[in-house]
């Protein structure tokens, strides 16, 4: 699948589509490409409605676009609650501004956007402390570029589920497939793209898998690096890895297999997660399918529920259980240790216990 941008007459926007081709060439997921397409289209539409050249609207107009993003109400969501007025949050506006900036900077190379315009989009930023991966001999310079068009926001931190919330989602799920998906993602920390891209041959839940030609001991699943999938599910990690699982995961998988075997159309698919309850039966689950599942769970459980929160939950639980960070990094498929930083948050209880332990030692 490839995303494109068209104008009001459904003519292909050549420059925007070339930008999306570059995004795809960098190996970004289909979801990322879709988000980039919608953000670029929003910017182009805004310029077109005001008679501005998108290649050089003027910095003052770019500032107006920034403010417009958060000041104009969003369209009503669905057929219900149409009286509720919603506005775009600063974080969402920043994502749009970031993509717009990338698009305009991309346009400098082919000559669509002048270097004068590009110079207004970024400014030098002097780093007082270098990032972890830049430290040491041969480190990168302490001057980087920073976007000029953005809102100042505070990092809200990662969102994760409590054990009680996970159990609630499992109970509220209406079928064995959805229960297995939740249990698997929570147990392995896999991304939704990696989960939906799994093949049946990737699941080794025997105590000894040598009969399958695999010499990894104990129940486990394989997460392979990027490969073509009919549902466009994409593994973000550039390297393959193996993740051990418990017999509890195997039990949920067995229940799902009973459910799946009752749908003849699913027999020919080698994908793990397939459509069982609506047409086209047997086809691999897609990102929209998964989003609809978590949207339903959010409504039924009255909690915020997104697929990536299960990955956050797994990482948080491993770290709090004292699992070495290099092991957590390997389980998650992170390429560098700094990626774990968002998961190294503390609770009020942990801070209280730390202070009390030190105070007890002083006395």
N, C-alpha and C positions, 0 to 999 in steps of 0.2 A: 504494500500500500504506500502511495506517495501523496502528500498533501500539496495543494496549489492554492494560489490566491487569484480570484477573478474579479472583474469590475461589475458594475451594475448591469452591463449588457452581456455578462458571462464571457467576456474576453479575458484571456490569460494575461495576468500581470507579469510580464517577463522578468523584471528585476526582482520582485518578491519571490517568484518561483525559483530563480537562480540562487537566492539566499537560502531557501529551504533545501535546495539540492546540496548546498554546502553543509547545512546542518545534518542532513542525512549521511553525507560522506564522512562526517566526524563520528558516526556510529551512535548518534542519539536515538533514543527509543521513539516509537511511533507516537506515544503520548506527548513527548517533548516536542516533536515536530508539529503536532496538531496545535499545541499551545502557542508555539512560535507563529504559526500561520494565523491564528485568530488575533494575536496581538498586533502583528504587522498589518493585518486587514483593518483593525480598529484605527490604527494611526493613519493609514491611507484614506480611509473613509472620512475621518475628522478633517484632514487637509482638503479633500475634494469638496466637502460640504461648505467650506469657507473660501474656496477658490485659491488655495495656497499650493505652491509647488512643493511636493513632498521632499524633493532633493534639497531645497533651500527655503524653508518656510520662515526663516529668521528666528533668532534666539528668543526674542520676546514672545513669538507665537508658540515656541516650544514650551516656554514657561506657562503660557495659557493652557496648552494641552495637559501639562502636568497637573495644574489646578483643576481643570475640567474633569480629570479622571476621578477625583474624590468629591467633587461638589455637585455633580449631576446624578440624580437618582438612577439606580439600575432598573431594568425592566422587571415587571412582576414575575415571580417564580411560580410556574404552574398555574392552575385554574383556581387554586384556593389562596387565601390570605393576600388577595390583590390589593387590599387597602394598606398592607404593611410596606412602608417606604424603606428601601435598602440603599446603602451607599457602599461604594468600593472602599475597602480598607487600605491604609497606607502601604502595607506589605504587598498587596495585590497590584497596586498602582506601580510600585517599584519594579515588580516583575515585568510589567508592560513597558515601562521606561527603559529597563535594561535591554529588552529585546529590540526596542526601537533604536536604541543607541548602537547595538550590534549591527542592525540592518543598515543604518546610515554609514557606519564605519566600513562595512563590507562594500558599500557602493563607491568608496574612494578608489579602490583598485581598478574597476572597469571604467572609471571616469564619470560615473553618474552623479557623484557627490564631490564637491570641491574640498580640498584640504583645509580651506578657511572654515568651512562648516564643521569639519571633523575636529578642528582645534577648539571649537566652542563646546564640544561634547565631553571632553576629558580634561583633566588638569593633573599636574604632578602631585604626588603625595609622598612625603618623606617618612619612612618608617623608623621609629625609635628602637623597636625591637624586631628582629627578623623572625618570620615563621619558623617552626621547628624544622621543616624539610629544607629550609634555605640556610640553616646555620652550618657553621663549619667551613672548612677550606673550600674555596671555589664557590662560595655562596653568591646568590644573586645580589644585584645592587640594592641599596636601601631606598631607592626611589622607584615608585610604581605610578601607574596612572589610575585616577579615580574618576568616576562619572560625576558630571556636574548636575545632571537632572535626576534628583531622587529626593525622597522624604527621609528624614531622620527617624529611625525606628529602633525600638529596643528588641533584643532577641528574646522571643517568647519561650525558647527552649523546645525540646522535643515533647511530643505527646505520646503517652503510652497508657496501656490498660492496667487496672489492678487485677489480681487473680479472680476476684468476684465478678468483675465486668466480663472477663473472658468466659467464665462459666455461664454467665447470663446469656451471652451471645450464642454459646453452644446450645443452651436449652431452648432459645427462641428460634433457632434455625429449623426450618421445616423439613429438611431432608438430610440423608446421610452424606451426600456429596458436599454440601455446604459446611456441615459439621467437620468433615475431614479437612477441608480447605483451611478452616480456622485453626484447628488443632495442629496441622502441619506447619503453617506459617508461624504460629506461636512457638512451636518446638524447635524450628530450624532457623528462624530469622531470615528466611528467604524473601526477596523482593517479589511483588505481585507478578512482574514479568517473568521472573525465573520460575515461579510456581505454575503459571498458566502455560509455560513453555515445556513443562516436564513431559517426557515420554514414559510409557509404562515400563520400558526396559531400564529406566533410571531409578526405579524403586526396588530396592533389595531389602526385604524385611525378614529374611531367614536368619537364623543364628549363624549359619555358615553358608556363604553365597558362592563357594567354589564351583558348585554344580552349574552356576550361571556364568562361569568364567571370570568371576570377580574374587579377588583375594583380600578384600577389605573385611575385617572381622566384625561380626555383630550386625544388627539391623541398621541400615543407613540409606541415604538417598544421594544420588549424584546430581550435581549442578554443573552443566557443561557450559563452556563459553559460547559466545553468540553463534546461533545457527538459524537457518530459515524455518519459520513456523507458519502454518497456514493462518493462524489467528493473529499474526504479527506480534506475538509476545516476544520480548527481547530480554536476554540476560545482560544486565549492565556490566557485570564484571568481565574483564578480558581474560581471566584464567578460570579453569575448571576447578572444582573442589568437591569434597565428600563431606557430608554432614551426618553424624550418628543420630539415630532416633531411638525412642523407647518403645517398649512393647505396647504402651498405651496408644501410640500413633498407629502401630500395626493393627490394633483392634478396630480403630475407626476406619482404617483403610479396608479391612475385611467387610465391615458393614456397608461401605460404599460399593464394594465389588458386587455384593448381593443385589443392591439397588440397580447398579449399572447393567448387570446381566439380564435384568428383566426388560431392557430396551434393546431389541435386536439391531437397531440402526447403529448402536454404539460399538458393536462387536468389531467392526472393521477399522476403527480409529485406534492409532497407537498413542494418542495423547491421553494424559491422565484425567484431566478435567474436561468433560464434554457436556453438551446440552442433553438433558434427559426429560425435560418437562415442557419444552416448547420447540417449535420448528425453528431451524432445521435440526431434527434429532440426530445425535451422534456427532455433530460438528464441535470442534474444540471451542471451549469457552473463550470469550473475548474480554478485553478490558471493560467495555460498556456493561457486559453481563456481570462482571465482578463489582463494578461500581453500583449497579442496581441492587446487588445483594447487600452491600454495606449501607446503602441508603435505606433499605428496608429495615436492616438491623438498627440503624440509628433511630428510626421512627418507632419501632417496637420496643426498644430498650430505653429510649429517652436518654441516650448517651451519644457523644460524638464518636463515630466509628468510621475509620478509613483504613484501607488495607495496610498502608505503611506503618500504622501504629502497632501492628503485630510484630513487625521487625524491630521497632523501638522497644517493645515489651520484652522480646527475647534478649536483646542486648543488655537492657537494664537489669533483667533478672540474673544474667550470667555474671555481670560485673558485681552486683551486690552479693552474689553467692561466693565471691572470691576467686572466680575463674581468672587465670592470668590474662593480661591484656593482649599478649601476642596470640593466645589461643582464640580469644573473642574476635580479634582482627581476622584471623584465618577463617573462623566460622562464618563471619559476615561477608567475606570476600573483599575486604578493604585492601587497597594497595599500599597505603601508608598509615602509620600509627595515629597521626593527627586526626584521622576521620573518626576516631573514638571519642574525641573531646566532647561532642554534644551529649554523650551518654554518661559522662562523669559528673552527674548532678547529685546533690545530696538532699536528704529530707530533713525536716525540722527535728525529727527524732534522732537521726544520726548526728546532727550538730549538737544536740543536747547531750547525747551520750559521750561525745568526744570531750566536751567541756567538763562533764562530771567525772570522766576517767582521770583527766589531768588534775582536777581539783582533789580527787581522792588520793592521788599520788603525792600531792604537796603536803597534805595533812599527815 
